[in-house]
Amino acid sequence: MSALPPTVDDSAIWDIWLSQFRLPIINVNCEVGTFAALSEKSLTTDELAAKLSIDARALAMHLSALFAMGLVEKRLGKWQATHLARTWLHPDGEGYWGNFCKQIDFNEVLRGRLLESLRTGRRPGDSGEESGDITARPAEWERGTMSQEAAEGIANFMHAHSQAPALGAAVQPVFGTLKSLMDVGCGSGVYGIEIARANPGLKVVLMDLKEMAIEAGKFVERAGMGAQVSTAGVNMFTEEWPRGHDGHFFSNVFHDWSDETCRLLAQRSFEALPSGGRIFLNEILMNDEGTGPFHAAAFSLLMLVGTLGKQYSLEEFRDILESAGFTDVQAQRTGGGYYSLVSAVKP
Ligand SMILES: C[S@@+](CC[C@H](N)C(=O)[O-])C[C@H]1O[C@@H](n2cnc3c(N)ncnc32)[C@H](O)[C@@H]1O
């Protein structure tokens, strides 16, 4: 297989797979009454959730996506339907598109998951249902252990999804200033491997649950990076973190967890880093206003139905990181698709 160039923007592929969310988002919001309510009156997220008897946290994620699709506006903290939505998505309107959109939406599974989580605030899988659909069950890793086959499946799934942003992250100059980096919740290890490859003086430890660390080890071997990259099977919630690293890197880890759990992770990282050490969060960021962009809002809805988390904004990460004691919180797009690298320093 040919080598990849240093950075590859794969955002067009992200746009393709995230496009499957568009119609189900519209249909679910027609069904709960979002467009009708916001055509009549401007409302805050909480007011709208109360009026429709739906979950405010889930609704906030839907409103971000609807804003990004041009169907709602936000003024002085209140949402209202745009002229487009008032004209074509109001159920009493002459040209109501809802009846058509519902029939033409063949993505019943996703529509069902989105509707259930919007109505109840719970993930569909949390009601005990078993299914092979990844949007319908809690992530395997939430139990703190998984079968080797599950680990292999997740590693391959995550590797495909993370290759381009890993190349983008790897060329960030800040990694050249570190001696040793721990990639926490490494999955296949693609980030740690690419960062090590781009920084030959850097040692990298790939840390994940032990089954996943075994899978990451296979990727290290395949990449021929064994001299620079090692693995550690550690439960980041229940076990001591390895010390001696001046950088902790988390990619797509904070987005799996609630605000409260993110604060705990930030705190555990802070405790394990030396003074001057850095924490890195590689994530697709929501904007600070909670109004998009669409790729972040749709990805956040995937987190809503499949994990305990969501896509956070830089402002939310700043608050989480500063509450643990970190300073100098900043972020920049890495050039690897839609990802940004958030960083902060332990004083
Ligand atoms: C969404 S994946 C991200 C993988 C990789 N960082 C990437 O971006 O491709 C989340 C990772 O967190 C790991 N994880 C979840 N709970 C964990 C725990 N308690 N301790 C260590 N790792 C954990 C999972 O096994 C999984 O590999």
The ligand as an ORCA input file, in Angstrom:
! r2SCAN-3c Opt
* xyz 0 1
  C     -13.432      6.680     20.870
  S     -12.095      5.662     21.277
  C     -10.709      6.708     20.864
  C      -9.511      5.928     20.357
  C      -8.357      6.796     19.829
  N      -7.887      7.716     20.824
  C      -8.758      7.520     18.565
  O      -9.073      8.722     18.621
  O      -8.765      6.881     17.506
  C     -12.087      5.719     23.044
  C     -11.011      4.856     23.670
  O     -11.054      5.044     25.099
  C     -10.748      3.801     25.672
  N     -11.224      3.719     27.055
  C     -12.502      3.710     27.483
  N     -12.559      3.526     28.805
  C     -11.280      3.415     29.234
  C     -10.694      3.201     30.507
  N     -11.449      3.065     31.590
  N      -9.347      3.166     30.594
  C      -8.571      3.301     29.475
  N      -9.078      3.491     28.244
  C     -10.415      3.538     28.120
  C     -11.491      2.820     24.786
  O     -11.069      1.484     24.969
  C     -11.203      3.381     23.403
  O     -10.040      2.819     22.840
*
